[in-house]
C-alpha cells in the first residue's frame, strides 16, 4: 500500500443505524483490522463509546435482506435507482426499460422504444426524467411516471454504451462505439461538443461532482480526462493491461476508480493522474464500479457473478455477494446509500438492504 499526501474526505464521527449500513461496515473493518498500516486514506480516529459493537455491525452487514425482481425476459445490462430510493429501473437485451416500485416489488411501466438492446439507463438528478441508450445509437428521455417518451438525442453513429448526468442536472455526457464522447444540453436537445481522442470504442464516462471534468474509458486500455467547458484533453492515464470498461469519480471529485477486462480495479488521484493502488480479487472482468456516498468503501460488479465491497483504508475486500447466478453487469446506489441494486445476465434485479 502506498502513502499519499492527500486523502478522501471522511467523516470522523459516524453514527451507525440501519440506513447507514455502508458506514457501519467501514467502522467494523477499522476495529477488526487495528494495527494495520493504512494506504491511501488517513486512518480514522478511535471510535467513541457510542459506536456499535463489532458483533452488531457484522451481523447487520453479513445478513442483508435481498429482494429479487424477476420481470425481465432477457439479461439485464443496466440498473438505476431514484434519488429517494423508492423507484428502480432496469433494462437489457430485450430492448425494454422497466420501471419498478421497490417497496411493492411491482412493475409500474414497460417502456418500449429502442429496437435493440438497451445498454445504459439513469434517472436525472431531480428524478424528473429517466434516460436510456442502446445499440440503436439513440438516447431517449422518458417521463417515467406516465411512461411517455419525451425526446430523443440523435448524433452518435454507433451504439451508445454509456452516459451520465452532471450533478446539477444541466448536462448529459454520452459515449459510443463510434469513438466519441458527446456533451449535451439534454433539456433543449442541443449537442454542445463532440470529443475525439480514443482510437477505438469508448466503454463508459463519468463526470466530476463539480461538473468540470469528464473521465472516459475505452477498449484502448486508457483513461482520458477532459475539460467540460473547453473540450480539451487534460490527461491520459495508463496502467491497465486490457480494455477499461468502468469508471467512477469519488464524491469529493479527488479520486477516480476504474475497472477493466484485466480483472483489476485501479484507484487514481485526479489532480496528478497518479496511480494510487490496484485492487485484485475478482476472477473475471470488472463491469461496474462506484463509491459509497462517504467515500469509505468501493463497490464493484464482475463477470465472475459476484459483487465485492472494498475497504478504502485497507484496500481489502470486506464482503463478497454471490447471490447472482450469471455475470453482474450493473450496480447502482440510492443517494443516501441505503440500497444497493444489481442487474445480471441471470435476468434478475436484486435489491440489497440491511435488515
C-alpha positions in Angstrom: 0.0 0.0 0.0 1.2 3.5 -0.8 1.1 6.5 1.4 -0.4 9.6 -0.3 -0.3 13.2 0.9 -3.9 13.7 0.0 -6.9 11.9 1.4 -10.5 11.3 0.7 -13.0 13.4 2.7 -14.1 11.3 5.5 -16.5 11.7 8.5 -14.8 11.2 11.8 -17.9 11.0 13.9 -20.0 8.3 12.3 -23.3 7.2 13.9 -24.5 3.8 12.8 -28.1 3.0 12.1 -29.8 0.7 9.6 -29.9 3.4 6.9 -26.2 3.8 7.2 -25.0 0.2 6.7 -22.2 1.3 4.3 -20.7 3.5 7.1 -21.2 0.8 9.7 -19.2 -1.8 7.9 -16.3 0.5 7.4 -16.2 1.2 11.1 -16.3 -2.6 11.7 -13.4 -3.1 9.4 -11.3 -0.5 11.1 -11.9 -2.1 14.5 -11.2 -5.5 13.3 -8.0 -4.5 11.4 -6.5 -2.2 14.1 -2.7 -2.2 13.8 -2.7 -2.4 10.0 -0.8 0.3 8.2 -3.4 2.2 6.2 -2.9 3.0 2.5 -4.2 6.0 0.6 -6.7 7.1 3.2 -5.9 8.5 6.5 -6.7 6.2 9.4 -9.9 7.1 11.2 -9.9 8.3 14.8 -10.8 5.9 17.5 -14.5 5.2 17.7 -16.4 6.8 20.6 -18.2 4.8 23.2 -21.4 5.5 21.3 -20.3 3.3 18.3 -21.9 -0.1 18.0 -20.1 -3.3 18.9 -18.2 -5.2 16.2 -20.7 -8.1 16.6 -23.7 -5.9 16.0 -22.2 -4.2 12.9 -21.1 -7.5 11.5 -24.5 -9.2 12.0 -26.3 -6.4 10.2 -23.8 -6.3 7.4 -23.3 -10.0 6.7 -27.0 -10.8 6.6 -28.6 -8.2 4.3 -32.1 -8.9 3.1 -32.4 -9.5 -0.7 -35.4 -8.6 -2.8 -35.4 -10.2 -6.3 -37.3 -8.7 -9.2 -37.9 -11.3 -12.0 -39.9 -9.5 -14.7 -37.0 -9.1 -17.2 -37.2 -11.5 -20.2 -33.5 -11.3 -21.0 -30.2 -10.5 -19.5 -30.1 -7.1 -17.6 -27.5 -4.7 -18.9 -28.2 -1.7 -16.7 -30.0 -0.7 -13.5 -30.6 2.7 -11.8 -32.4 3.8 -8.7 -34.1 7.1 -7.9 -32.6 9.6 -5.5 -35.2 8.8 -2.8 -34.5 5.1 -3.2 -38.2 4.3 -4.0 -38.1 3.7 -7.7 -35.9 1.3 -9.7 -35.4 0.9 -13.4 -33.8 -1.9 -15.3 -33.1 -2.6 -19.0 -31.4 -5.2 -21.1 -31.1 -7.2 -24.2 -34.8 -7.3 -25.0 -34.8 -3.5 -25.6 -37.4 -2.8 -22.9 -36.9 -0.3 -20.0 -38.8 -1.5 -16.9 -39.8 0.8 -14.0 -40.4 -0.7 -10.6 -41.8 0.4 -7.2 -39.2 -1.1 -5.0 -41.2 -1.3 -1.8 -44.1 -3.0 -3.5 -41.9 -5.1 -5.8 -44.3 -4.0 -8.6 -43.6 -3.1 -12.2 -45.1 0.3 -12.9 -44.2 0.7 -16.6 -42.7 -1.1 -19.5 -41.1 1.4 -21.9 -40.7 0.3 -25.4 -38.9 2.4 -28.0 -35.4 1.0 -28.6 -35.4 -1.6 -31.4 -32.3 -3.3 -30.0 -30.6 -3.9 -26.6 -30.7 -1.1 -24.0 -27.1 -0.7 -22.7 -27.4 2.2 -20.1 -30.2 3.9 -18.1 -30.2 6.7 -15.5 -32.5 9.0 -13.6 -31.9 12.7 -13.9 -30.6 14.2 -10.6 -34.1 15.6 -9.8 -35.8 12.3 -10.7 -38.0 14.0 -13.3 -36.7 12.1 -16.3 -35.4 8.6 -17.0 -32.9 8.3 -19.8 -31.9 5.3 -21.8 -29.4 4.5 -24.5 -28.6 1.4 -26.6 -27.4 -0.4 -29.6 -29.5 1.8 -31.9 -27.3 4.8 -31.1 -30.1 6.9 -29.7 -30.5 8.4 -26.2 -34.2 8.5 -25.2 -35.7 10.7 -22.5 -38.8 9.4 -20.7 -41.4 10.6 -18.3 -41.2 7.5 -16.1 -44.3 8.4 -14.2 -46.5 8.3 -17.3 -44.4 6.0 -19.4 -44.3 8.6 -22.2 -41.3 9.3 -24.5 -40.3 13.0 -24.2 -37.4 13.4 -26.6 -34.6 11.7 -28.4 -30.9 12.8 -28.6 -29.5 11.7 -32.0 -25.9 12.2 -33.1 -23.9 9.0 -32.4 -23.4 6.7 -35.3 -22.9 3.5 -33.3 -24.2 2.0 -30.1 -24.2 4.4 -27.1 -22.5 2.3 -24.4 -22.9 4.7 -21.5 -24.0 8.1 -20.4 -24.2 10.2 -17.2 -25.9 13.3 -16.0 -24.0 16.1 -14.3 -24.8 16.7 -10.6 -26.5 20.0 -11.4 -28.8 18.3 -13.9 -27.8 20.6 -16.7 -25.6 18.4 -18.8 -25.6 14.9 -20.2 -22.4 13.2 -21.3 -22.5 10.1 -23.6 -20.0 7.8 -25.2 -20.2 5.3 -28.0 -18.5 2.6 -30.1 -18.2 5.4 -32.7 -15.1 6.5 -30.6 -16.6 9.8 -29.5 -17.8 11.4 -26.3 -20.7 13.9 -26.7 -21.8 16.7 -24.3 -25.5 17.6 -24.4 -27.8 20.2 -23.1 -30.4 17.5 -22.7 -33.2 19.8 -21.7 -33.1 21.6 -25.1 -31.7 18.6 -27.1 -28.7 20.6 -28.2 -25.4 18.9 -28.8 -22.7 21.2 -27.3 -19.5 19.4 -28.1 -18.0 16.2 -29.5 -14.8 15.0 -28.0 -12.4 12.8 -30.0 -9.3 11.1 -28.8 -9.8 7.4 -28.3 -8.8 5.4 -31.4 -11.4 2.7 -30.6 -14.8 2.4 -28.9 -15.5 4.2 -25.6 -16.9 1.9 -22.8 -18.0 4.4 -20.1 -17.9 8.0 -18.9 -18.2 9.8 -15.6 -18.4 13.5 -14.7 -16.8 15.0 -11.6 -19.2 16.3 -8.9 -18.3 19.9 -9.7 -19.1 19.3 -13.4 -15.7 20.4 -14.6 -14.1 17.2 -15.7 -15.1 14.2 -17.7 -13.4 10.8 -17.4 -13.7 8.4 -20.3 -12.5 4.8 -20.5 -12.0 2.7 -23.6 -11.1 -0.5 -25.4 -7.7 1.2 -26.0 -6.8 0.4 -22.3 -6.6 4.1 -21.3 -8.5 6.6 -19.1 -8.8 10.2 -20.5 -9.7 13.3 -18.5 -11.3 16.2 -20.4 -12.2 19.8 -19.6 -16.0 20.1 -19.9 -16.0 23.7 -20.9 -13.3 23.7 -23.5 -13.4 20.1 -24.5 -9.6 20.0 -24.1 -7.9 16.6 -23.3 -6.1 17.2 -20.0 -4.6 13.8 -19.1 -4.3 10.3 -20.4 -3.9 7.6 -17.7 -2.3 4.3 -18.5 -1.8 1.1 -16.4 -4.5 -1.3 -17.2 -3.5 -4.3 -19.3 -6.8 -4.7 -21.2 -9.9 -2.8 -22.1 -11.2 -0.4 -19.4 -14.9 -0.7 -19.1 -16.0 1.1 -15.9 -15.2 4.4 -14.3 -16.5 6.5 -11.3 -15.4 9.7 -9.5 -15.3 9.8 -5.7 -18.0 12.0 -4.2 -15.4 14.7 -3.5 -14.0 14.5 -7.1 -10.4 13.9 -5.9 -10.2 10.3 -6.9 -11.2 8.0 -9.7 -11.9 4.3 -9.8 -11.6 2.2 -13.0 -12.5 -1.4 -13.7 -11.0 -3.5 -16.5 -11.1 -6.7 -18.5 -7.7 -7.4 -16.8 -9.8 -8.3 -13.7 -8.4 -5.4 -11.6 -9.7 -2.1 -10.2 -7.4 0.9 -10.1 -7.6 4.0 -7.9 -6.2 7.2 -9.3 -5.6 10.7 -7.9 -7.3 13.0 -10.4 -5.2 16.2 -9.9 -1.9 14.4 -10.6 -3.0 11.4 -12.6 -1.1 9.2 -10.1 -2.0 5.5 -9.7 -2.6 5.0 -6.0 -3.5 1.3 -5.7 -4.5 -1.7 -7.7 -7.3 -3.8 -6.2 -7.2 -7.5 -7.1 -9.8 -10.1 -6.1 -12.2 -10.6 -9.0 -11.8 -13.7 -11.1 -13.1 -12.2 -14.3 -13.5 -8.8 -16.0 -15.0 -5.9 -13.9 -18.2 -4.5 -15.3 -19.1 -1.7 -12.9 -17.6 0.3 -10.0 -19.0 3.0 -7.7 -18.0 4.8 -4.4 -20.2 4.8 -1.3 -21.6 8.3 -0.5 -19.0 8.8 2.2 -16.1 7.6 0.1 -15.1 5.0 2.6 -15.9 2.0 0.5 -15.9 1.0 -3.1 -18.4 -1.5 -4.7 -17.6 -3.5 -7.8 -19.5 -6.0 -10.0 -17.9 -8.6 -12.2 -18.3 -11.2 -14.9 -17.4 -13.7 -12.1 -21.0 -13.4 -10.9 -20.1 -11.5 -7.7 -20.4 -8.1 -6.2 -17.5 -7.0 -3.9 -17.2 -4.3 -1.3 -13.7 -2.9 -0.7 -12.4 -1.0 2.4 -10.5 2.0 1.1 -8.5 2.2 4.3 -7.0 -1.3 3.9 -7.6 -1.8 0.2 -9.1 -5.2 1.0 -12.4 -6.9 0.3 -14.9 -6.5 3.1 -17.5 -8.8 1.7 -18.4 -10.7 -1.5 -22.1 -11.1 -2.5 -22.7 -14.2 -4.6 -26.5 -14.4 -5.0 -26.5 -13.9 -8.8 -26.1 -17.0 -11.0 -24.6 -15.2 -14.0 -22.3 -12.2 -14.7 -23.3 -9.0 -12.9 -23.4 -6.2 -15.4 -24.5 -3.2 -13.4 -24.8 -1.8 -9.9 -26.4 1.4 -8.5 -26.9 3.1 -5.2 -29.6 5.4 -3.8 -28.4 8.9 -2.9 -28.3 8.1 0.8 -26.5 4.7 0.2 -29.1 2.6 2.0 -30.0 0.5 -1.1 -27.7 -1.3 -3.5 -29.3 -2.5 -6.7 -27.7 -5.0 -9.1 -28.6 -6.4 -12.5 -27.3 -9.6 -14.1 -27.4 -11.9 -17.1 -29.4 -14.2 -14.9 -32.4 -11.9 -15.9 -32.9 -10.8 -12.3 -32.5 -7.5 -10.5 -31.6 -7.7 -6.8 -32.1 -5.0 -4.1 -29.7 -5.3 -1.1 -30.5 -3.5 2.1 -29.9 -4.0 5.9 -32.5 -6.0 7.9 
